[in-house]
């Protein structure tokens, strides 16, 4: 078994830190830290739904925006002011799909919940940290709407979380940092519910194909880790 940074075991998460109500003005906010990856996530609530939704549709809506801040990586990246990259679009859609899957949208009412995930520092797993932070920020926002008398109950069906897993030199490893992610032969991002239902299981061989026993190990690592992450909420 190869040695990992900070002497982590292959099935061991990085140190996770969660600071709720991190900002003042957003209805829900949280700073999530997975090792050296830090993401500020906020949840804003607006009355009304997107224009494309039918006015007779009883559902509310949950959407997401994701941004990698210029100094989040080793080399400064440009702000995506006018046109966002394909990578950013894909991550935003992943966050939005994941969060909508755990919410009864009819109970949200005629409202739009916008999750903003801003990566302050990137060291692998930013999309997974954004999903975890998005869930926490959204839950905080819903609880405040209940306190304000604008909701009668929390629309969340059950908690969700996300984690990365990879295959490196023939070994399955959990919660990859950047140095591991950049050399992984198989890259996986898994989103699951507290009851172990799968929301997303994005798994791609970057080189040689992999077998089912390794896929099963990826699933088992992810499922165990996601239950641990949810317990920290």
C-alpha positions in Angstrom: 0.0 0.0 0.0 1.5 3.3 -1.1 1.9 6.1 1.4 -0.5 9.1 1.3 -0.1 12.7 2.3 -0.6 13.1 6.0 -0.3 9.3 6.3 -4.0 8.8 5.6 -5.3 5.3 5.1 -6.8 4.6 1.6 -10.4 4.7 3.0 -9.8 7.8 5.3 -11.2 11.2 4.7 -9.2 14.4 4.9 -9.9 16.6 8.0 -13.3 18.2 7.5 -14.2 21.5 9.1 -17.7 23.1 8.8 -18.4 26.7 9.9 -22.1 27.6 9.7 -23.5 31.1 9.3 -20.2 32.2 8.0 -21.5 35.3 6.3 -24.0 37.9 7.5 -26.5 38.6 4.7 -27.2 35.3 3.0 -30.1 33.4 4.6 -27.9 30.3 4.8 -24.1 30.2 4.6 -21.2 27.8 5.4 -17.5 27.5 5.0 -16.5 23.9 4.3 -13.0 22.7 4.4 -11.9 19.3 3.1 -8.2 19.3 3.9 -6.8 22.3 2.0 -9.9 22.7 -0.1 -12.0 25.6 1.1 -15.4 26.5 -0.3 -17.7 29.3 0.8 -21.3 28.3 0.1 -24.4 30.5 0.5 -28.1 30.0 0.0 -30.3 32.9 -1.2 -34.1 32.8 -1.4 -36.1 34.8 -3.9 -39.9 34.9 -4.3 -41.0 33.6 -7.6 -39.6 31.0 -10.0 -37.6 31.0 -13.2 -39.4 32.4 -16.2 -39.2 29.1 -18.0 -41.3 27.3 -15.4 -45.0 27.0 -16.0 -46.9 29.4 -13.6 -49.3 26.6 -12.8 -46.4 24.3 -11.8 -46.7 23.8 -8.0 -43.0 23.3 -7.5 -40.4 25.8 -6.4 -36.9 25.6 -7.7 -33.3 25.0 -6.5 -30.4 26.1 -8.7 -26.6 26.6 -8.3 -23.7 28.7 -9.4 -20.1 27.7 -9.0 -17.0 29.8 -9.2 -13.3 29.2 -8.9 -11.8 32.4 -7.5 -8.7 33.7 -9.4 -6.2 32.9 -6.6 -7.8 29.5 -5.6 -5.1 27.6 -7.5 -1.3 27.8 -8.0 -1.7 30.0 -11.0 -4.2 32.8 -11.3 -7.3 31.9 -13.4 -9.4 34.4 -15.2 -12.8 35.4 -13.7 -15.6 34.0 -15.9 -17.5 37.3 -16.3 -19.3 36.9 -19.7 -19.1 33.3 -20.6 -18.5 30.3 -18.3 -16.5 27.3 -19.2 -17.9 23.9 -19.9 -16.3 22.6 -16.7 -18.1 25.3 -14.7 -21.4 24.6 -16.4 -21.1 20.8 -15.7 -20.3 21.4 -12.0 -23.1 23.9 -11.5 -25.6 21.4 -13.1 -24.2 18.6 -10.9 -24.7 20.7 -7.7 -28.2 21.8 -8.7 -29.3 18.3 -9.7 -27.9 16.8 -6.5 -29.7 19.4 -4.2 -33.0 19.1 -6.0 -33.0 15.4 -5.6 -33.3 15.6 -1.8 -36.0 18.3 -1.7 -39.8 18.1 -2.1 -40.0 21.1 -4.5 -43.8 21.4 -4.0 -43.1 22.3 -0.3 -40.7 25.0 -1.3 -43.6 27.1 -2.7 -43.3 29.9 -5.2 -39.6 30.4 -4.5 -36.2 30.0 -6.0 -33.3 28.9 -3.8 -29.9 29.8 -5.3 -26.8 28.1 -4.1 -23.5 30.0 -4.7 -20.4 28.0 -4.3 -17.2 30.0 -4.4 -13.9 28.1 -4.2 -11.5 30.1 -2.1 -8.7 27.5 -2.2 -8.6 24.4 -4.4 -6.8 21.1 -3.6 -9.1 18.5 -5.1 -12.7 17.6 -4.6 -14.2 21.1 -5.0 -17.4 19.9 -6.6 -18.0 17.4 -3.8 -17.3 20.0 -1.1 -19.7 22.4 -2.9 -22.5 19.8 -2.8 -21.9 19.2 0.9 -21.8 22.9 1.7 -24.8 23.5 -0.6 -26.9 21.0 1.4 -25.9 22.6 4.7 -26.5 26.2 3.5 -29.9 25.2 2.0 -31.0 23.5 5.2 -30.0 26.5 7.3 -32.1 28.7 4.9 -35.1 26.4 5.1 -35.0 26.4 8.9 -34.9 30.2 9.0 -37.9 30.3 6.6 -39.7 28.2 9.1 -38.8 30.5 12.0 -40.1 33.4 9.9 -43.4 31.6 9.4 -42.9 31.4 5.6 -42.7 27.6 5.6 -44.6 25.2 7.7 -42.1 22.4 7.4 -38.6 21.7 6.0 -38.9 20.5 2.4 -35.7 18.4 2.7 -36.5 14.7 2.2 -33.2 13.4 3.6 -29.6 14.6 3.8 -27.0 14.1 1.0 -23.3 14.3 0.7 -20.6 13.8 -2.0 -17.1 12.5 -2.0 -14.3 11.8 -4.6 -12.7 8.3 -5.0 -9.9 7.3 -7.3 -7.9 4.3 -8.5 -4.1 5.1 -8.2 -1.5 2.5 -9.0 -4.1 -0.3 -8.6 -5.3 1.0 -5.2 -8.7 2.6 -4.5 -8.3 5.8 -2.5 -10.8 8.1 -0.9 -11.2 11.9 -1.0 -8.4 12.7 -3.4 -6.3 15.8 -3.0 -5.0 17.5 -6.2 -1.7 15.6 -6.3 -3.7 12.3 -6.3 -6.5 13.4 -8.5 -4.1 14.6 -11.2 -2.5 11.1 -11.4 -5.6 8.9 -10.9 -6.2 6.1 -13.4 -9.9 6.1 -12.5 -11.7 9.2 -11.3 -15.0 9.0 -9.4 -17.4 11.6 -7.9 -20.2 10.0 -5.9 -23.3 11.7 -4.5 -25.6 9.7 -2.2 -28.3 10.1 0.4 -28.2 9.2 4.1 -30.2 6.0 3.2 -27.4 5.1 0.7 -29.5 5.9 -2.4 -27.3 6.9 -5.4 -27.8 10.4 -6.9 -24.7 10.6 -9.1 -22.0 8.0 -9.7 -19.6 9.7 -12.1 -16.8 7.2 -12.7 -14.4 7.4 -15.6 -11.3 5.4 -16.6 -8.6 8.0 -17.6 -6.5 5.2 -19.1 -6.9 1.4 -18.8 -10.3 -0.1 -18.1 -11.1 -1.3 -14.5 -13.0 -4.3 -13.3 -16.2 -4.7 -11.2 -14.4 -5.6 -8.0 -12.7 -2.2 -8.1 -16.0 -0.5 -8.9 -17.6 -2.2 -5.9 -14.7 -1.0 -3.7 -15.2 2.5 -5.0 -18.9 2.3 -4.1 -18.1 0.9 -0.6 -15.5 3.6 0.2 -17.9 6.3 -1.0 -20.9 5.0 0.9 -19.0 4.7 4.2 -17.5 8.1 3.8 -20.8 9.8 2.9 -22.4 8.5 6.1 -19.5 10.0 8.1 -19.8 13.3 6.3 -23.5 13.6 6.9 -22.9 12.8 10.6 -20.9 16.1 10.8 -23.8 18.2 9.6 
